[in-house]
């Protein structure tokens, strides 16, 4: 009887999705709150657009740089831990072999069952270090292009998100009319973004959508009320 070939499908773009979520969530929320706050104090679309675009530019650069530095730090941490493991398997091999055996025992193998595997692994220094990095420290080798990709993804997502609440002010002259449309458009965008984020991250999509919309709406409402009270 012919057998159907088993094909595994796993989601492997976790880092990229995380960067998009970070950039888009802040890009939608911060310029939205800024524009709403300014609308509570002034009735000038030109000023709101200028301030909003300046914030989008500064925010995208700051967040992109933050993503870049975070990815670089991960790579540097991995390299330093790998060098330490290389020294340990040379300087204290028996202790490291005991740690390997302990890892196998945590998966249900007995000491006798693990012994030949530990011995075979100890004869392959590079594989031994790889094993310790993954199963002792829980570290995966970072993609060398990760830092730049992370910076560009976060910055691009921030810009894309930031232009959504600002677009009504760009298209309309009356700031108060633009505010109402901006609120409607941005809340819908937050709802859709939250739903998609939930689908990708494994959270409940509708709950994620409502939470994302609520947080963005509260931030904008607080900014608007504070600006209105001060003005």
C-alpha positions as CSV (number, residue, x, y, z in Angstrom):
1,X,0.0,0.0,0.0
2,X,1.6,3.3,-1.0
3,X,2.2,5.7,1.8
4,X,1.7,9.4,1.7
5,X,4.9,11.3,2.3
6,X,4.8,13.2,5.6
7,X,5.6,16.9,5.1
8,X,6.2,19.0,8.2
9,X,5.3,22.7,8.1
10,X,6.7,24.8,10.8
11,X,6.6,28.6,11.2
12,X,10.2,29.8,11.0
13,X,9.9,33.5,10.7
14,X,9.5,34.2,14.4
15,X,12.2,36.9,14.6
16,X,10.9,38.8,11.6
17,X,7.3,38.7,12.9
18,X,8.5,39.9,16.3
19,X,10.3,42.8,14.7
20,X,7.2,43.7,12.7
21,X,5.0,43.5,15.9
22,X,7.4,45.8,17.8
23,X,7.7,48.4,15.0
24,X,4.0,48.3,14.0
25,X,2.5,48.4,17.4
26,X,4.5,51.5,18.5
27,X,4.2,53.0,15.0
28,X,0.4,52.9,15.2
29,X,0.2,54.0,18.9
30,X,2.7,56.7,19.5
31,X,2.0,59.0,16.4
32,X,-1.7,58.3,16.9
33,X,-1.5,59.5,20.5
34,X,0.7,62.5,19.5
35,X,-1.7,63.6,16.7
36,X,-4.7,63.2,19.0
37,X,-3.0,65.2,21.8
38,X,-2.1,68.0,19.4
39,X,-5.6,68.1,18.1
40,X,-6.8,68.7,21.6
41,X,-4.7,71.8,21.8
42,X,-4.5,73.3,18.3
43,X,-6.6,73.3,15.1
44,X,-3.8,73.2,12.6
45,X,-3.2,70.2,10.4
46,X,0.1,71.6,9.2
47,X,1.6,71.7,12.7
48,X,0.2,68.2,13.5
49,X,1.6,66.8,10.2
50,X,5.0,68.4,10.9
51,X,5.2,67.2,14.5
52,X,3.8,63.7,13.5
53,X,6.3,63.2,10.7
54,X,9.2,64.3,12.8
55,X,8.1,61.8,15.5
56,X,7.8,59.0,12.9
57,X,11.3,59.8,11.6
58,X,12.8,60.0,15.1
59,X,10.9,57.0,16.4
60,X,11.8,54.7,13.5
61,X,15.5,55.6,13.8
62,X,15.5,55.1,17.6
63,X,13.6,51.8,17.4
64,X,15.6,50.5,14.4
65,X,18.8,51.3,16.3
66,X,17.5,49.6,19.4
67,X,16.7,46.5,17.3
68,X,20.2,46.6,15.8
69,X,22.0,46.9,19.1
70,X,19.8,44.1,20.7
71,X,20.7,41.7,17.8
72,X,24.4,42.6,18.0
73,X,24.3,42.0,21.7
74,X,22.8,38.6,21.2
75,X,25.5,37.7,18.7
76,X,28.3,38.9,21.0
77,X,26.8,37.0,23.9
78,X,26.7,33.8,21.8
79,X,30.3,34.2,20.7
80,X,31.6,34.8,24.2
81,X,29.6,31.8,25.6
82,X,30.9,29.6,22.8
83,X,34.5,30.6,23.5
84,X,34.0,29.7,27.2
85,X,32.6,26.3,26.3
86,X,35.6,25.6,24.0
87,X,37.9,26.3,27.0
88,X,35.9,24.2,29.4
89,X,35.9,21.0,27.3
90,X,39.7,21.3,27.1
91,X,40.3,22.3,30.7
92,X,37.6,20.4,32.6
93,X,36.5,17.6,30.2
94,X,35.2,15.2,32.9
95,X,32.9,17.9,34.4
96,X,31.6,18.8,31.0
97,X,31.0,15.1,30.2
98,X,29.1,14.8,33.4
99,X,26.9,17.7,32.3
100,X,26.2,16.0,29.0
101,X,25.2,12.8,30.8
102,X,22.9,14.9,33.1
103,X,21.2,16.4,30.1
104,X,20.5,13.0,28.6
105,X,19.2,11.7,32.0
106,X,16.8,14.6,32.0
107,X,15.3,13.1,28.8
108,X,14.8,9.7,30.5
109,X,18.0,7.9,29.6
110,X,19.9,6.0,32.2
111,X,23.5,6.6,33.0
112,X,24.4,3.3,31.2
113,X,22.4,4.3,28.1
114,X,24.0,7.8,28.0
115,X,27.6,6.7,28.6
116,X,28.4,5.6,25.0
117,X,26.7,8.7,23.6
118,X,28.7,10.9,25.9
119,X,31.9,9.2,25.0
120,X,31.2,9.5,21.2
121,X,30.3,13.1,21.6
122,X,33.5,13.9,23.6
123,X,35.5,12.7,20.6
124,X,34.0,15.4,18.4
125,X,35.0,18.7,20.0
126,X,33.0,20.9,17.6
127,X,29.9,18.9,17.9
128,X,30.4,18.8,21.7
129,X,30.5,22.6,21.8
130,X,27.4,22.8,19.6
131,X,25.6,20.4,21.9
132,X,26.4,22.3,25.0
133,X,25.5,25.6,23.4
134,X,22.0,24.3,22.5
135,X,21.1,22.0,25.3
136,X,23.0,23.4,28.3
137,X,22.7,27.1,27.6
138,X,19.7,27.1,25.2
139,X,21.5,29.3,22.7
140,X,21.1,29.1,18.9
141,X,23.7,30.6,16.6
142,X,22.4,34.0,15.5
143,X,22.1,34.9,11.8
144,X,25.1,37.2,11.0
145,X,22.6,39.4,8.9
146,X,20.1,39.5,11.8
147,X,21.2,42.9,13.2
148,X,20.7,44.9,10.0
149,X,17.5,43.0,9.0
150,X,16.1,43.6,12.5
151,X,16.8,47.4,12.3
152,X,15.3,47.8,8.9
153,X,12.2,45.7,9.7
154,X,11.4,47.5,12.9
155,X,12.1,50.9,11.3
156,X,10.0,50.1,8.2
157,X,7.1,48.7,10.3
158,X,7.2,51.8,12.5
159,X,7.0,54.1,9.5
160,X,4.2,52.1,7.9
161,X,2.2,52.2,11.2
162,X,2.9,55.8,11.9
163,X,1.6,57.0,8.5
164,X,-1.8,55.5,9.1
165,X,-3.0,57.9,11.9
166,X,-1.3,60.8,10.1
167,X,-2.8,60.3,6.7
168,X,-6.2,62.0,7.4
169,X,-4.3,65.1,8.5
170,X,-2.3,65.0,5.3
171,X,-5.5,64.7,3.2
172,X,-7.7,67.1,5.1
173,X,-7.2,70.7,6.1
174,X,-9.6,70.7,9.1
175,X,-7.7,69.2,12.1
176,X,-10.9,68.3,14.0
177,X,-12.4,66.5,11.0
178,X,-9.1,64.7,10.4
179,X,-9.0,63.7,14.1
180,X,-12.3,61.9,13.8
181,X,-11.3,60.1,10.7
182,X,-7.9,59.3,12.2
183,X,-9.5,57.8,15.3
184,X,-11.8,55.6,13.1
185,X,-9.0,54.5,10.7
186,X,-6.4,53.9,13.4
187,X,-8.7,51.9,15.7
188,X,-9.7,49.7,12.7
189,X,-6.0,49.3,11.9
190,X,-5.2,48.4,15.5
191,X,-8.0,45.9,15.5
192,X,-6.8,44.2,12.3
193,X,-3.1,44.3,13.4
194,X,-4.0,42.8,16.8
195,X,-5.9,40.0,15.1
196,X,-3.1,39.2,12.7
197,X,-0.5,39.4,15.6
198,X,-2.6,37.0,17.6
199,X,-2.7,34.5,14.7
200,X,1.1,34.6,14.2
201,X,2.0,34.5,17.9
202,X,-0.4,31.8,18.9
203,X,-2.5,34.1,21.1
204,X,-6.3,34.2,20.8
205,X,-6.8,36.4,17.8
206,X,-10.0,38.2,18.9
207,X,-8.6,38.8,22.4
208,X,-5.3,40.1,20.9
209,X,-7.3,42.4,18.5
210,X,-9.4,43.9,21.3
211,X,-6.4,44.4,23.6
212,X,-4.3,46.1,20.9
213,X,-7.2,48.4,20.0
214,X,-7.9,49.2,23.6
215,X,-4.3,50.1,24.4
216,X,-4.0,52.4,21.4
217,X,-7.3,54.0,22.0
218,X,-6.6,54.7,25.7
219,X,-3.2,56.2,24.8
220,X,-4.7,58.6,22.3
221,X,-7.6,59.5,24.6
222,X,-5.3,60.3,27.4
223,X,-3.1,62.5,25.2
224,X,-6.1,64.3,23.9
225,X,-7.7,64.9,27.3
226,X,-4.4,66.1,28.8
227,X,-3.7,68.5,25.9
228,X,-7.3,69.8,26.0
229,X,-7.1,70.4,29.8
230,X,-3.8,72.2,29.6
231,X,-4.9,74.4,26.6
